[in-house]
Amino acid sequence: MGILSSLALAAFFWLSSALNFLLLYLQIFYIPESKRPKATGLLYRSVITLGFSVAFTYFFFELLGLVVGWYLQARSAAKSEKILSWAQSSDYTESGKDANGELRRDQAEQLPENGDWCGIIGFFHPFCNAGGGGERVLWAAIKATQERYPKATCVVYTGDHDTVKTKILERVKDRFNIELHTSRLFFQYLSKRKWVLASTWPHVTLLGQSLGSLILGFDAFTLLVPDIYIDTMGYAYTLALAKCFFPRMPVGAYVHYPTISTDMLGSLDGEEAQGMNAGTGKGLKGFFKKRYWHLFAASYRWVGGHVDVVMTNSSWTQGHIKSLWGRARAGRQKTSEIEVVFPPVAVDELKEAIAISEETEKNRENVLLYIAQFRQEKNHTMILNAFAEMFHKPEVPKEVSTAKLVLLGSVRDSEDAKRVYELRLLAHELKIKEQVEFVCDASWPDILEWLGKSSIGVNGMWNEHFGIGVVEYQAAGLISVVNDSGGPKQDIVIDRGDGPTGFHAKSPSDYAESFAKALSLPFEEKIAMRLRARSSAERFGEKEFSDGWIVQAEKLVELHTTSPDSDFPELGVCAVTIAYLAFISYEVWKIFR
């Protein structure tokens, strides 16, 4: 709905509520008591007046959002033109363009249908330089978009003020081995990122971060209004904000993890539940927490109804998002299905770099490798306790007594650095300091080296949305020990009919037992399981992600290129509203007559 439609509807409901209120006032205070309508008639008129007032309030705020959106678009129009002009004029011969920035004729003839679409696609990813699995999705998505739409311009909204474009792209190349067309990629630096940090909201964190994302989203739109807007980090409330300001802007979401899920709601009461809030739903405080979470889930459903195209990273995430957003999206006539697009993993590169054979098996060390960002939910503490339990058992085999645990991950900020320090102290307290090594912010070559010489891959997060690290383990031939939940259980470490590809565990004792089993497997079975795991990982390659992403991106481009309907209400609607206003006006006139 456009400004004219909202203005017309707001005006109609304002006039209707005003005239109904006037009519009600006259019927109560002006008409003689003998001619005054019965109490039921007055009650009916009061309800009608209240209904029109509520409708007016709704359309007034909708109109306000559209006016703000119109202002933001007008404000950023000059910047959009400048960015598009700059991208077009850039000397980009390596992408098949001539010195004037135009595609060569032979290159242009190879473009797919609508490949010459030249709009701006905004990617909302405030922590684009974090170096985790979510960031691999972002950069692989941009790469796929650039290959499908060479004339499109990609803009990343980020809050990483401590670095510049060249440094970010160097890290992308170093960490993920992804090269991007720099002349068609721009960054807009957000200034309100603190509002989405958990530390900013020590209480009501879910609601606080979601409200904070609205502030951050508004910050993004004050910088630049794109033609298509995609959230790749899980800030779904910014998608509803985009629709509030720009109803015709296609919006898409790549959902790594639902902000709230039925599993989270169930964990509040679960005796054996896992997660950071397990068992916190008891008592008076727990009662209010449950009510708060259920109300938040209702708002999350409403937000999801605004999203035009939804992608999820696993079957587990898809199931939860369908249960939360499915009905709301259907109510808003969103016809695009919620699709699984598995995250990109460098499966082919890992297969080429790391061989699996009897000879290479002899070179592997008894190393348990855990690749994960140093975040609380990654459950490094449980893994340390499990390793200590295994290591300190009496009469353990040689493979266990010589085992080593390597915790490898990126450190995003001071909170992560503090967590690494606390984990080092815990390793010391558990008397496994000499058996544990921390590797922070490793480059891709370093990661390849660890994958090549390790034997076991570890995943400790409860309800991990997908688990890119687990796929990397499998592609590299590691035997995985993963949490018995989420994506690793449902999509990755599965038996495809030819035998197991790893182990599942829940408690520290389960992990300790699984670690020992994996390390103690017979020589031939280790090789066989590594080969099965690698074969299973081929489902999650970079090409598979690119193909899936492009299908969804094409839907967004099609929505943008489709001619919008008229901005003014239909003739029939106008006739009904005018007739009703005439009727109410006649009722008022009869009283004064």
C-alpha positions, 0 to 999 in steps of 0.5 A, spaced: 500 500 500 502 506 498 502 513 501 495 515 497 492 509 499 494 510 506 492 517 506 485 516 503 484 510 508 486 514 514 482 520 512 476 516 511 476 512 518 478 519 521 472 522 518 468 516 520 470 516 527 469 524 528 462 523 525 460 517 529 462 521 535 459 527 533 452 523 532 453 519 539 454 526 543 448 529 539 444 522 541 446 523 548 446 530 550 442 534 544 436 529 542 430 530 547 430 524 552 423 521 549 426 521 542 433 518 544 435 511 542 435 506 546 441 504 550 442 498 546 443 503 540 447 507 544 452 502 545 452 500 538 454 507 536 459 507 541 462 500 539 462 503 532 466 509 534 471 505 537 472 501 531 473 507 527 478 510 532 482 504 532 482 503 524 484 510 524 490 509 529 492 503 525 492 507 518 495 513 521 501 510 523 502 506 517 501 513 513 507 515 518 511 510 516 510 511 509 512 518 509 518 517 513 520 511 508 519 517 502 523 521 506 529 516 507 528 514 499 529 522 497 534 523 502 539 517 499 537 518 492 543 522 490 547 517 494 544 511 490 546 514 484 553 516 486 554 509 488 551 506 481 555 511 477 561 509 480 560 502 480 559 503 472 565 507 471 570 503 474 575 500 470 573 492 471 576 489 465 577 482 470 570 481 470 569 482 462 568 489 462 571 494 457 575 500 459 568 504 459 565 499 465 561 496 460 560 489 459 563 486 452 559 484 447 561 477 447 560 477 455 553 480 455 551 475 450 553 470 455 548 473 461 542 469 463 535 472 463 535 478 467 542 478 468 543 485 466 539 487 472 542 493 475 539 495 482 542 495 489 541 489 494 542 491 501 545 485 505 544 487 513 550 484 517 552 488 522 558 483 524 560 482 517 568 481 519 567 476 525 569 470 521 564 465 522 560 460 519 554 466 518 560 470 515 561 465 510 554 465 508 554 472 507 560 472 502 558 466 498 551 469 497 554 476 495 559 472 490 553 468 487 549 474 486 555 478 483 556 472 478 548 471 476 547 479 476 554 482 474 551 489 473 548 489 480 551 493 486 551 489 493 551 493 499 553 491 506 551 494 512 556 493 517 558 496 524 565 494 523 568 501 524 575 498 526 577 496 519 576 498 512 574 495 505 580 492 503 582 489 510 575 486 510 576 483 503 583 481 505 580 477 511 575 474 506 580 471 502 584 469 507 579 466 512 574 463 506 578 463 500 572 467 497 574 473 492 569 478 490 568 483 485 570 489 489 567 495 484 560 492 485 561 492 492 560 497 497 560 498 505 555 502 509 558 503 516 552 503 522 553 507 528 548 504 533 551 497 533 551 497 541 543 497 541 544 489 538 549 487 543 547 482 549 551 486 554 546 492 552 540 488 555 542 485 561 535 483 562 529 482 557 535 480 552 531 477 547 526 483 546 531 488 547 536 486 542 530 486 537 528 493 539 535 495 538 535 492 531 530 496 529 534 502 531 540 499 527 535 498 521 533 505 521 540 507 522 541 503 515 536 506 511 538 513 513 545 511 510 542 508 504 535 505 501 536 499 497 532 496 491 532 489 495 533 488 502 536 481 505 537 480 512 543 474 513 544 475 520 537 474 524 535 481 525 528 479 523 525 485 526 529 490 521 525 486 515 518 488 518 521 495 519 523 495 511 516 493 509 513 499 514 517 504 510 517 501 503 512 496 502 514 495 495 521 493 497 522 485 496 525 483 502 529 476 504 531 473 510 537 467 510 535 464 517 541 461 521 537 460 527 530 462 529 530 468 535 525 464 539 523 456 538 518 451 540 525 448 543 527 454 547 520 455 550 520 447 552 526 448 555 524 452 560 520 447 564 524 441 562 528 437 567 533 434 562 533 440 557 539 443 555 541 450 553 542 457 557 535 457 559 534 450 561 529 449 567 528 457 568 521 457 568 519 455 575 517 459 580 514 466 580 520 469 576 519 463 571 512 464 570 513 471 568 519 469 564 514 464 560 509 469 559 514 474 556 517 469 551 510 467 549 508 474 547 515 475 544 514 469 540 507 472 538 511 478 535 516 474 532 510 470 528 507 477 526 514 479 523 515 473 519 509 474 516 512 480 512 518 476 509 517 475 501 523 470 501 525 465 506 531 461 506 533 456 512 540 453 513 537 446 515 531 442 516 531 443 523 531 451 522 526 450 516 521 446 521 521 451 526 521 457 522 515 454 518 511 453 525 512 460 527 512 464 520 508 459 516 501 461 518 503 469 518 506 469 511 500 465 508 495 471 511 499 476 507 499 472 501 507 470 501 507 465 496 514 463 496 516 457 500 520 456 506 526 453 502 532 450 505 539 452 502 545 449 506 550 453 507 557 453 503 562 449 505 569 448 501 568 441 500 572 440 494 578 444 496 578 440 502 578 434 498 583 436 494 588 438 500 587 432 504 587 425 502 584 419 506 588 413 505 592 408 509 598 412 508 595 419 511 592 415 516 598 413 519 600 421 519 594 423 523 595 425 530 590 423 536 587 430 536 580 432 538 579 439 534 573 443 535 572 449 530 567 454 533 567 462 535 568 463 542 561 464 544 557 462 550 552 457 547 558 453 543 559 450 550 566 450 550 566 449 558 562 442 557 567 440 552 573 441 556 569 437 562 568 431 557 575 431 555 578 431 562 573 426 564 576 421 559 583 423 560 583 422 567 579 415 567 584 409 569 587 404 565 585 408 558 588 406 552 594 409 548 590 413 543 586 416 549 592 418 554 596 421 548 590 425 546 590 433 545 584 437 545 584 443 540 579 449 541 580 453 534 575 459 533 575 467 532 575 472 537 570 478 535 570 482 541 573 483 549 567 479 551 570 473 547 577 474 549 575 474 556 571 467 555 578 464 552 581 467 558 576 463 563 577 457 559 584 457 559 583 457 567 578 452 567 583 447 563 588 449 568 583 447 574 581 440 570 589 439 570 589 438 562 592 444 561 598 441 557 593 437 553 589 443 551 591 448 545 587 454 544 588 457 536 584 464 535 583 467 529 586 462 525 587 463 517 584 458 512 591 455 511 592 454 518 585 451 519 587 446 513 593 444 517 589 442 523 584 439 519 589 435 515 592 432 522 587 431 527 583 425 528 576 427 531 572 433 530 567 436 535 561 440 536 558 442 543 552 446 541 545 444 543 540 445 537 546 448 533 542 451 527 546 447 522 554 446 523 559 448 518 564 446 522 562 439 522 561 439 514 568 441 514 570 435 519 567 430 514 570 433 508 577 433 511 575 426 513 575 427 521 570 422 525 565 427 528 562 427 535 556 432 535 551 434 540 545 430 539 540 435 536 539 440 531 542 440 524 548 436 526 543 430 528 538 431 522 542 433 516 549 432 517 552 426 521 547 421 519 547 414 516 545 414 509 545 407 509 552 405 508 554 405 516 555 411 521 559 417 519 560 419 527 557 419 534 552 423 537 552 425 545 548 429 550 552 430 556 559 430 558 559 423 560 556 421 553 562 426 550 567 422 554 565 416 552 564 417 544 571 421 544 574 414 547 570 410 542 572 414 536 579 414 538 580 407 539 576 405 533 580 399 529 585 402 523 580 399 518 574 402 521 577 409 522 578 409 514 572 407 512 568 412 517 572 417 514 570 415 507 563 415 509 563 422 512 567 425 506 561 422 501 556 425 505 559 432 506 558 432 498 551 435 499 554 441 502 558 444 497 559 451 495 556 450 488 550 447 491 549 453 495 550 458 490 545 454 485 540 454 491 541 462 493 540 464 486 534 461 485 531 465 491 535 471 489 531 471 482 525 471 486 526 477 489 529 480 483 522 478 479 518 482 485 522 488 484 521 488 476 514 486 477 510 493 475 506 495 482 499 496 482 495 503 482 497 506 489 490 509 489 484 504 492 479 501 487 473 504 485 469 500 488 472 501 495 472 509 494 464 508 492 463 504 499 466 509 503 463 515 500 456 512 501 458 511 508 460 518 509 454 520 506 449 516 510 453 518 517 452 525 514 445 525 513 444 522 520 447 528 523 443 533 518 437 530 521 438 531 528 440 539 526 434 539 522 
